[in-house]
Structures are given as structure tokens and as C-alpha cells.
């Protein structure tokens, strides 16, 4: 088990990278108050143990890439969660998947290039074995992100 101070440093490192995934090792070390080698080792450990699974680019308002996103709430048949999640994981359009408490079992975020493609993916999900019902909402505008 990590010492509390180490756990805090790990969380601080993660917070910095979530704010800017391109932060250099030198800047990470400076912000954490550790050596460059220590910051690199901490980062490598977090990547190796799967805490940090990857890095991404977040597009700004002026980006010329067009896409449409939707949130799909899914109610599952009993004991079908594993199969449904495995199928969803194979689709690159599915960018997030969370389990839920309440009337729906899964929360899924989808990104597609066109509304027609989005419609195809929503239909594919609704027709999957183990899916009892879905409800969809198209995302209109991001007001903020942390």
C-alpha cells in the first residue's frame, strides 16, 4: 500500500496531466517538488499499473473537425452486463461506458462523424442481445470540462 504522501503525489500528478496531458517531465517534477527521475518513475508506474491508460487531445471551439456525440442510457437483461460491455468496447465510436444505479444499468457516450452514423450506432446498441431498452440524448454544447 502506498504511503499517504505518495498517494497524494500520484493524485497531484494525475490532476496535472488531466489539466494538460502534454506537461513535460521537468514541469511535472517541478510542480510535484521531486527530481525529474522520480517524476518519470512515478509516471511509468502509474502507466504500468493501468492508472494512466492513455493520453488524448481535447479539441477547442475553433477545431474544424465535426462530430456529433450522444449519451445512451441502457437497461440490461439480467446477467448480460459482461457481454454487452464486451461488445461496446469493440466499437471505436463508444468513448465512455459507466455502470449506474437506478432504472438504467449503463451510461454510454458515443462520438460519430455524422448524425446518420450516430443513428446506426444507436440502433446497433438497441438491437444487441441483452439490451432491454435504451434512451438517447444528443449532446449540444460543452459548457465546461474539468
C-alpha positions in Angstrom: 0.0 0.0 0.0 1.4 3.4 -0.9 2.2 5.9 1.9 -0.4 8.8 2.1 2.3 11.3 0.9 3.0 9.1 -2.2 -0.7 8.7 -2.9 -1.1 12.5 -2.7 1.8 13.0 -5.1 0.3 10.4 -7.5 -3.1 12.2 -7.4 -1.3 15.6 -7.9 0.5 14.1 -10.9 -2.8 12.8 -12.4 -4.5 16.1 -11.8 -1.7 18.0 -13.6 -1.9 15.6 -16.6 -5.7 15.8 -16.7 -5.4 19.5 -17.0 -2.6 19.3 -19.6 -1.6 15.8 -20.9 1.4 17.4 -22.6 3.1 18.7 -19.4 6.8 17.8 -19.6 8.5 15.6 -17.1 10.6 18.5 -16.0 7.5 20.6 -15.3 5.8 17.7 -13.6 8.9 17.2 -11.3 8.9 20.9 -10.5 5.2 21.0 -9.7 5.5 17.9 -7.5 8.7 19.1 -5.8 10.6 15.9 -6.8 13.5 15.1 -9.1 13.0 14.5 -12.8 13.9 10.8 -12.3 11.3 10.5 -9.5 8.6 12.1 -11.6 9.5 9.8 -14.6 9.4 6.7 -12.3 6.1 7.7 -10.8 4.6 8.3 -14.2 6.0 5.0 -15.5 4.5 3.1 -12.5 1.1 4.7 -13.0 1.1 3.8 -16.7 2.3 0.2 -15.9 -0.4 -0.4 -13.3 -3.1 0.9 -15.6 -3.9 4.0 -13.5 -3.0 6.1 -16.6 -4.3 4.3 -19.6 -3.5 6.9 -22.3 -3.3 10.5 -23.3 -5.6 12.4 -25.5 -6.2 15.7 -27.4 -9.2 17.8 -26.5 -10.4 19.8 -29.4 -11.1 23.5 -28.9 -14.0 25.5 -30.1 -12.2 26.5 -33.3 -11.4 23.0 -34.4 -12.6 22.1 -37.9 -13.3 18.5 -37.0 -17.1 18.0 -36.9 -18.7 15.2 -34.9 -21.8 14.5 -33.0 -22.0 13.0 -29.6 -24.8 11.3 -27.7 -25.4 9.8 -24.3 -27.2 6.4 -24.3 -28.7 5.0 -21.1 -29.1 1.3 -21.3 -31.3 -1.1 -19.3 -30.0 -4.7 -19.5 -31.4 -8.1 -19.2 -30.3 -9.9 -16.0 -26.7 -11.2 -16.2 -25.9 -9.7 -19.6 -23.7 -6.8 -18.5 -20.4 -8.5 -19.3 -21.5 -9.5 -22.8 -22.9 -6.0 -23.6 -19.8 -4.2 -22.3 -17.5 -6.5 -24.2 -19.4 -5.7 -27.5 -19.5 -2.0 -26.7 -15.7 -2.0 -26.1 -15.1 -3.2 -29.6 -16.8 -0.2 -31.2 -14.4 2.8 -31.5 -17.4 5.2 -31.5 -18.1 4.2 -27.9 -15.8 6.5 -25.9 -17.1 6.0 -22.3 -19.1 3.4 -20.5 -20.2 3.5 -16.9 -22.3 1.3 -14.7 -25.2 3.0 -13.0 -27.6 2.6 -10.1 -31.2 3.2 -10.7 -33.5 2.3 -13.6 -30.7 2.1 -16.2 -27.7 -0.1 -15.9 -25.2 1.6 -18.3 -24.3 5.1 -19.3 -22.5 5.2 -22.7 -21.1 8.2 -24.6 -20.8 7.9 -28.3 -18.9 10.1 -30.8 -19.7 9.9 -34.5 -18.8 11.9 -37.6 -22.4 12.2 -38.9 -25.9 12.0 -37.5 -26.6 9.1 -39.8 -23.7 7.2 -38.4 -24.8 8.0 -34.9 -28.3 6.7 -35.7 -26.7 3.4 -36.9 -24.8 3.0 -33.7 -27.8 3.8 -31.5 -29.8 1.2 -33.5 -27.0 -1.4 -33.1 -27.0 -0.9 -29.4 -30.8 -1.2 -29.1 -30.7 -4.4 -31.1 -27.9 -6.1 -29.1 -28.7 -9.3 -27.2 -29.1 -8.4 -23.6 -30.3 -4.8 -24.1 -33.9 -4.4 -22.8 -34.3 -0.7 -23.6 -32.4 2.5 -24.3 -32.9 6.2 -24.1 -30.7 8.6 -26.1 -29.8 12.3 -25.7 -27.6 14.2 -28.2 -25.0 16.5 -26.7 -25.4 20.1 -27.9 -22.6 22.2 -26.3 -19.9 21.8 -23.7 -20.3 24.5 -21.0 -17.1 23.4 -19.1 -14.9 20.5 -18.5 -12.5 19.6 -15.7 
